[in-house]
Amino acid sequence: MKQHEIDAGTRPGTTTDESAQLKALKKGNAELKRANEILKAAASVFAAELDRPHTPS
């Protein structure tokens, strides 16, 4: 493997198109993980709010 292939993130036996698809999938996966963390935090806040005693208005 040549240094420019390592720097480009390519793997032996993959085409440029496959490498681009893999990069896009990794980016999408990272975005989904981040969104999932945000949703978990929001769910935690809402659950805590539901557990809190409320006074009638």
ABEGO torsion letter per residue (X at the ends): XBAAAAAAGBBBGBBAAAAAAAAAAAAAAAAAAAAAAAAAAAAAAAAAAAABBBBBX
